[in-house]
Amino acid sequence: MTTIDTYNLEVISGTRNHKGSFVQDTVYKLIGIEQSGWALICRDQATCHYVNPNSLRRIPNQDTHSCILPNSGYWV
């Protein structure tokens, strides 16, 4: 897994995880991007999901810069 600095992100409404279940629309911490292309996001220590990185967006007005996720080509 490619690990990166901590980013707090939102998921786009209607996002599904790798199992096809809907993911709750809330703030998640991006843990990293798997070599398979799935982004691992966690809401807390017990709630994590693999999602398509295209379903992630940076939280507006957050004190971080837009970035490209390493080895993925995805901008957040």
Protein Blocks (a to p, Z undefined) as FASTA:
>chain_A
ZZdddddddddehiacfkopacdddddddfbdcfkopacddfblmlccdddfklgccdeh
iacdcdddehklpaZZ
